[in-house]
């Protein structure tokens, strides 16, 4: 059986589901297929310790795809970000209303911290409500071929054979299968991978004092330590980045000693704390694809570029790429042009790669600078923090380009 669609998406990642909903908004006549090998509707997604720092721009995107209202109920607002460098006296303070007064509609916030599993469930709920999205789940592709339609040599199609012998035919294929993308390998798209030799330890805590919607990013010699405000004023999400060789020792500590080490990193900013979740750990790496397309297939989100989580911008970067894609498709469809033509594909590749490169360099350089133990580098860092903090223009530039907010 052949199923005809305009766009086929492989992978129900956060980027995959978000992309499907955004594309579905372009036109009710646009037919979209999602192919997912796991039965994502069988069970609710469990908490895995991770939370996304969602920028204001991404929150506006959430409004467009109609998931904002549900997520606002569980999101912790970020109204202030304090960045410190170990024992330096300087504090780089990004206050939402100061950095971007134009975002008064969002209440002067810089973004929200939302636990991943909440986002996943809300995206699933919206997918089932969208009439022009068909979900093939659990299904996986066995064969992908690119060919020309027999009636027109100008239109290229992609044909996907599924494990149940069904065939999906579409004008465009979107690879949304994450930083370890099998599709990227399948299409022989070369990529750079950098192992940071770091591990992110993530978990939730309760604390003595209200977090006041302040996010803390503490750059320590042992690695960055982030405190992200959750919905409950006395709860936060922690991202503790350490060298690989230290990770296992930290994770094996008993509760009392683990909390003791954590309190040292927190420098008493929230008073006494307790663990309220499991501890999870993830190895950190960078992935950059040489190009973001192969014939009628495009790489979306982490499958094309995955950055260091030092500024928490991975999902925001994926959303910016999705918005570029939607704008290109919408413009070409409105003008009666081929939305899957080579010009659209090349323009997507150029614009998204440029955006991704900026974020990739910013996060990679930030990690390298703050990881450096040199006294000279430390002095320069301190001067930089002081200089940026004294200028509203520099603050705005920094938060937009390095922070993505």
C-alpha positions as CSV (number, residue, x, y, z in Angstrom):
1,X,0.0,0.0,0.0
2,X,1.3,3.5,-1.0
3,X,0.5,6.4,1.3
4,X,1.0,9.8,-0.3
5,X,2.2,12.8,1.8
6,X,3.8,16.2,1.3
7,X,6.4,15.8,4.1
8,X,7.6,12.7,6.0
9,X,9.4,13.0,9.3
10,X,11.5,10.2,10.8
11,X,11.8,10.4,14.5
12,X,9.4,11.7,17.2
13,X,12.1,13.6,19.0
14,X,11.3,16.9,20.6
15,X,12.4,18.6,17.4
16,X,10.5,16.0,15.3
17,X,7.1,16.6,17.0
18,X,7.6,20.4,17.2
19,X,8.5,20.5,13.5
20,X,5.4,18.4,12.6
21,X,3.1,20.8,14.5
22,X,4.7,23.9,13.1
23,X,4.5,22.6,9.5
24,X,0.8,21.6,10.0
25,X,0.1,25.2,10.9
26,X,1.2,26.4,7.4
27,X,-1.8,24.9,5.7
28,X,-4.5,22.3,6.6
29,X,-4.0,20.8,3.2
30,X,-0.3,20.0,3.9
31,X,-0.2,16.3,4.6
32,X,2.5,15.2,7.1
33,X,3.6,11.7,8.2
34,X,5.7,10.9,11.3
35,X,7.5,7.6,11.5
36,X,8.6,6.5,14.9
37,X,10.0,3.1,15.9
38,X,9.0,3.3,19.6
39,X,5.4,3.2,20.7
40,X,5.4,6.6,22.3
41,X,1.7,6.4,23.1
42,X,1.9,3.2,25.2
43,X,3.3,4.9,28.3
44,X,3.9,8.4,29.6
45,X,7.5,9.6,29.3
46,X,9.3,9.3,32.7
47,X,11.4,12.1,34.2
48,X,15.0,11.7,33.2
49,X,16.5,14.6,35.2
50,X,16.7,16.9,32.2
51,X,15.0,20.3,31.8
52,X,15.2,22.7,29.0
53,X,15.9,26.4,29.4
54,X,13.4,27.7,26.9
55,X,14.1,31.2,25.5
56,X,11.4,33.8,25.0
57,X,11.7,33.4,21.3
58,X,11.0,29.6,21.7
59,X,8.1,30.4,24.0
60,X,6.5,32.5,21.3
61,X,7.0,29.4,19.0
62,X,5.2,27.3,21.6
63,X,2.3,29.7,21.4
64,X,2.1,29.3,17.6
65,X,1.9,25.5,17.9
66,X,-0.6,25.8,20.8
67,X,1.4,24.1,23.6
68,X,2.3,27.2,25.6
69,X,-0.7,27.3,27.8
70,X,-0.2,23.7,29.0
71,X,3.5,24.2,29.6
72,X,3.2,27.5,31.4
73,X,1.5,25.6,34.2
74,X,4.6,23.6,34.8
75,X,7.4,26.0,33.7
76,X,9.6,28.0,36.1
77,X,10.2,31.5,34.9
78,X,13.7,32.9,34.4
79,X,13.6,36.6,35.2
80,X,17.3,37.0,36.1
81,X,20.4,35.1,35.2
82,X,23.5,35.5,37.4
83,X,26.8,34.3,36.0
84,X,29.9,34.0,38.2
85,X,33.4,32.8,37.7
86,X,34.6,30.7,40.7
87,X,35.8,33.2,43.4
88,X,35.8,36.3,41.2
89,X,34.1,39.3,42.8
90,X,32.3,40.1,39.5
91,X,28.7,38.9,38.8
92,X,27.3,39.2,35.3
93,X,23.6,39.9,36.0
94,X,21.0,39.5,33.2
95,X,17.7,41.0,34.4
96,X,14.9,40.2,32.0
97,X,13.3,43.6,31.9
98,X,16.7,45.3,31.4
99,X,18.0,43.0,28.7
100,X,14.9,43.1,26.5
101,X,12.2,45.6,27.3
102,X,10.4,44.8,24.1
103,X,9.3,41.4,25.5
104,X,6.8,43.0,27.9
105,X,4.1,40.6,26.5
106,X,6.1,37.7,28.2
107,X,6.2,39.5,31.5
108,X,9.8,40.7,31.3
109,X,11.1,37.1,31.6
110,X,14.2,35.7,29.8
111,X,12.6,32.3,29.4
112,X,11.3,29.3,31.3
113,X,12.7,26.1,32.7
114,X,10.5,23.2,31.7
115,X,11.3,19.5,32.5
116,X,11.7,17.5,29.3
117,X,9.0,14.9,30.1
118,X,6.3,17.6,30.4
119,X,7.2,19.0,27.0
120,X,7.2,15.5,25.4
121,X,3.7,14.7,26.8
122,X,2.2,18.0,25.7
123,X,3.7,17.6,22.2
124,X,2.2,14.0,22.0
125,X,-1.2,15.4,23.0
126,X,-1.2,18.1,20.3
127,X,0.0,15.6,17.6
128,X,-3.1,13.4,18.2
129,X,-5.4,16.5,17.8
130,X,-3.9,17.6,14.5
131,X,-5.9,16.3,11.6
132,X,-3.3,16.7,8.9
133,X,-0.6,14.7,10.7
134,X,-0.6,10.9,10.4
135,X,1.6,8.9,12.9
136,X,3.1,5.6,11.9
137,X,4.1,4.1,15.3
138,X,5.7,1.8,16.2
139,X,7.2,1.6,12.7
140,X,10.7,1.9,11.2
141,X,12.1,2.4,7.8
142,X,13.6,-0.5,5.9
143,X,14.5,1.3,2.7
144,X,14.7,4.9,1.5
145,X,14.9,5.8,-2.2
146,X,14.8,9.0,-4.1
147,X,13.2,9.1,-7.5
148,X,11.4,11.3,-10.1
149,X,7.7,11.2,-10.5
150,X,6.8,9.5,-13.7
151,X,4.5,12.3,-14.7
152,X,6.9,15.1,-14.2
153,X,10.7,15.0,-14.4
154,X,10.8,18.3,-12.5
155,X,9.4,16.9,-9.2
156,X,11.5,14.7,-7.0
157,X,10.1,12.4,-4.5
158,X,11.3,10.2,-1.6
159,X,9.9,6.8,-1.1
160,X,10.1,5.1,2.3
161,X,9.4,1.4,2.8
162,X,8.3,0.5,6.3
163,X,8.8,-2.7,8.3
164,X,5.1,-3.6,7.8
165,X,5.5,-3.4,4.0
166,X,3.6,-0.1,3.8
167,X,5.2,2.6,1.5
168,X,5.2,6.3,2.2
169,X,5.8,8.7,-0.6
170,X,6.6,12.4,0.0
171,X,8.2,15.4,-1.5
172,X,10.4,16.1,1.5
173,X,12.0,13.9,4.2
174,X,13.0,15.4,7.5
175,X,15.5,13.5,9.7
176,X,14.7,14.1,13.3
177,X,16.5,11.2,14.9
178,X,19.0,13.1,17.2
179,X,22.7,13.7,17.6
180,X,23.5,10.0,16.9
181,X,21.4,10.1,13.8
182,X,21.3,6.9,11.8
183,X,19.8,8.7,8.8
184,X,22.9,11.0,8.7
185,X,25.0,7.9,8.4
186,X,22.6,6.3,6.0
187,X,23.0,9.3,3.7
188,X,26.8,9.4,4.1
189,X,26.8,12.9,5.4
190,X,30.1,13.6,7.0
191,X,30.3,15.3,10.3
192,X,32.6,16.5,13.0
193,X,32.3,15.0,16.5
194,X,34.1,16.4,19.5
195,X,34.2,14.5,22.8
196,X,34.4,17.0,25.7
197,X,35.4,14.3,28.1
198,X,32.8,15.7,30.4
199,X,29.7,14.3,32.1
200,X,26.5,16.2,33.0
201,X,25.0,15.1,36.3
202,X,21.4,16.2,36.4
203,X,18.8,16.1,39.2
204,X,16.2,18.1,41.2
205,X,16.5,19.6,44.6
206,X,14.3,21.4,47.1
207,X,15.9,24.3,49.0
208,X,15.4,26.5,52.1
209,X,15.0,29.8,50.3
210,X,12.8,30.8,47.3
211,X,14.8,30.9,44.1
212,X,13.0,34.2,43.1
213,X,13.1,33.1,39.4
214,X,16.8,33.5,39.3
215,X,19.0,31.1,37.3
216,X,22.6,30.7,38.4
217,X,25.5,29.7,36.1
218,X,28.6,29.1,38.2
219,X,31.8,28.6,36.2
220,X,34.1,26.6,38.5
221,X,37.5,25.0,37.8
222,X,35.9,21.6,38.0
223,X,33.3,22.6,35.4
224,X,30.1,24.6,35.1
225,X,27.4,24.3,37.7
226,X,23.9,25.5,36.8
227,X,20.9,26.1,39.1
228,X,17.6,26.4,37.1
229,X,14.4,27.7,38.8
230,X,11.4,25.3,38.5
231,X,7.7,26.2,38.9
232,X,7.7,25.6,42.7
233,X,9.6,28.5,44.3
234,X,11.6,26.1,46.5
235,X,12.6,23.7,43.8
236,X,15.4,23.8,41.2
237,X,16.9,21.7,38.5
238,X,20.7,21.2,38.7
239,X,23.1,20.6,35.9
240,X,26.5,19.7,37.4
241,X,29.2,19.2,34.7
242,X,32.4,17.4,35.7
243,X,35.3,15.7,34.0
244,X,34.6,12.1,33.1
245,X,37.1,10.7,35.5
246,X,35.4,12.5,38.4
247,X,31.8,11.7,37.5
248,X,31.7,8.1,38.8
249,X,33.3,9.1,42.1
250,X,30.7,11.9,42.6
251,X,27.8,9.6,41.7
252,X,28.9,6.9,44.1
253,X,28.9,9.2,47.1
254,X,26.3,8.6,49.7
255,X,23.5,11.1,50.1
256,X,25.2,13.1,52.9
257,X,28.5,13.5,51.2
258,X,26.9,14.2,47.8
259,X,24.9,17.1,49.4
260,X,28.0,18.3,51.1
261,X,29.9,18.6,47.8
262,X,26.9,20.1,46.1
263,X,26.5,22.8,48.8
264,X,30.1,23.9,48.3
265,X,29.3,24.4,44.6
266,X,26.2,26.4,45.4
267,X,27.9,28.7,47.8
268,X,24.9,28.9,50.0
269,X,22.8,30.8,47.5
270,X,19.6,28.9,48.3
271,X,20.3,27.7,51.9
272,X,20.1,24.0,52.9
273,X,19.0,21.6,50.1
274,X,17.7,18.1,49.7
275,X,17.6,15.7,46.7
276,X,14.1,15.1,45.4
277,X,14.8,13.0,42.4
278,X,17.2,10.3,41.1
279,X,20.6,11.4,39.8
280,X,21.1,11.0,36.0
281,X,24.3,11.3,34.0
282,X,25.0,12.0,30.3
283,X,28.3,12.2,28.4
284,X,28.9,15.5,26.5
285,X,29.9,15.9,22.9
286,X,29.6,18.2,20.0
287,X,28.3,17.2,16.6
288,X,28.5,19.3,13.4
289,X,27.3,18.0,10.0
290,X,29.2,19.2,6.9
291,X,25.8,19.8,5.3
292,X,22.2,19.6,6.3
293,X,20.7,17.8,3.3
294,X,20.9,14.8,1.0
295,X,18.7,15.0,-2.1
296,X,15.1,15.5,-0.8
297,X,16.1,14.9,2.9
298,X,16.9,17.6,5.5
299,X,18.6,17.2,8.9
300,X,16.6,18.9,11.7
301,X,17.8,19.8,15.2
302,X,20.5,17.7,16.8
303,X,20.8,15.4,13.8
304,X,22.5,18.3,12.0
305,X,24.2,20.2,14.9
306,X,24.3,19.3,18.6
307,X,26.1,21.8,20.9
308,X,27.6,21.8,24.4
309,X,24.8,22.4,27.1
310,X,26.8,25.1,28.8
311,X,24.2,27.7,27.8
312,X,21.3,25.2,27.6
313,X,20.5,26.1,24.0
314,X,20.2,22.8,22.2
315,X,16.4,22.8,21.9
316,X,16.2,26.5,21.2
317,X,18.7,26.0,18.3
318,X,16.5,23.3,16.9
319,X,13.4,25.5,17.1
320,X,15.2,28.4,15.3
321,X,16.0,25.9,12.5
322,X,12.4,24.7,12.4
323,X,11.2,28.3,12.1
324,X,13.6,29.0,9.2
325,X,12.2,25.9,7.4
326,X,8.6,26.9,8.0
327,X,9.2,30.4,6.7
328,X,10.9,29.1,3.5
329,X,8.1,26.5,2.8
330,X,5.3,29.0,3.6
331,X,6.8,31.7,1.3
332,X,7.3,29.3,-1.6
333,X,3.9,27.7,-1.3
334,X,2.2,31.1,-1.1
335,X,4.0,32.2,-4.3
336,X,3.1,28.9,-6.0
337,X,6.7,27.7,-6.1
338,X,8.0,24.2,-5.4
339,X,8.3,24.0,-1.6
340,X,10.8,21.1,-1.9
341,X,12.9,22.5,-4.8
342,X,16.6,22.6,-4.8
343,X,16.6,26.4,-4.1
344,X,14.6,25.9,-0.8
345,X,16.9,23.1,0.3
346,X,20.0,25.1,-0.4
347,X,18.6,28.2,1.4
348,X,17.6,26.1,4.4
349,X,21.1,24.6,4.5
350,X,22.8,28.0,4.3
351,X,20.6,29.8,6.9
352,X,20.4,27.0,9.5
353,X,24.1,26.2,9.2
354,X,25.0,29.9,9.8
355,X,22.8,30.0,12.9
356,X,24.1,26.7,14.2
357,X,27.7,27.7,13.6
358,X,27.3,30.9,15.8
359,X,25.9,28.9,18.7
360,X,28.4,26.1,18.2
361,X,31.3,28.5,18.4
362,X,29.9,30.4,21.3
363,X,29.2,27.4,23.5
364,X,32.5,25.7,22.5
365,X,34.6,28.8,23.2
366,X,32.7,29.5,26.5
367,X,33.5,26.0,27.7
368,X,37.1,26.3,26.7
369,X,37.6,29.7,28.3
370,X,36.1,28.8,31.7
371,X,37.8,25.4,31.7
372,X,41.2,27.1,31.4
373,X,43.1,27.3,34.8
374,X,45.6,30.0,33.6
375,X,45.8,33.0,35.9
376,X,46.1,35.3,32.8
377,X,42.9,33.8,31.3
378,X,41.1,34.2,34.7
379,X,42.0,37.9,34.9
380,X,40.7,38.4,31.3
381,X,37.5,36.5,32.2
382,X,36.9,38.7,35.3
383,X,37.5,41.9,33.3
384,X,35.1,40.6,30.6
385,X,32.4,39.9,33.1
386,X,32.8,43.3,34.7
387,X,32.7,45.1,31.3
388,X,29.6,43.3,30.0
389,X,27.8,43.8,33.3
390,X,28.4,47.6,33.1
391,X,26.8,47.9,29.6
392,X,23.2,47.3,28.7
393,X,24.1,47.1,25.0
394,X,26.8,44.5,25.6
395,X,24.4,42.5,27.9
396,X,21.8,42.4,25.2
397,X,24.3,41.4,22.5
398,X,25.7,38.7,24.8
399,X,22.4,37.2,25.8
400,X,21.1,37.2,22.2
401,X,24.2,35.6,20.6
402,X,25.8,33.5,23.3
403,X,22.8,32.8,25.4
404,X,20.2,32.5,22.6
405,X,17.6,34.3,24.7
